[in-house]
Amino acid sequence: MRFAPIVVVGLTSLALASCQGGPTNQQVGVVSGAALGALVGNQFGSGDGKVAATIAGGLVGAFIGNAIGVSLDAQQQQRAAAAQVQALETGRPGTPVGWSQGNARGEVVPGPAYRVNNYECRDYTHQIWIDGQPQTARGTACRQPDGTWRPVS
């Protein structure tokens, strides 16, 4: 695995985030999402498409990380992530798995499981309400060989 594209995406995101002084929830979300997305994209790409997959994964991860990090504190992000894992692991398709923490609440609605190459994948919708205002993120996650779920889009 070549790490240069991942390092470039991560450092670029970190440099942009650090321009504003101390990191905000949004900046942490963008940087974490970009790094995770780049790593996932790198795992799924092959040949000449590996760099493009890494960059695309980084961009998608940054977008999702921004949407979640813009308004959620660390505890809210942990609750949201735990609900997402629970929905992907044991959730029935179409049945929401809810969470709440402080002024934020959300629900993750998993889709049915399906296979992509050798990976079990599920689409999901994660709707978050912060002070009554909804935000929606849609994505796909695939189970990795170690049993964890990784967002791929």
Summary of the structure (lengths in Angstrom):
residues: 153
radius of gyration: 15.5
end to end distance: 20.1
largest distance: 46.1
contacts: 494
relative contact order: 0.13
helix: 48%
strand: 29%
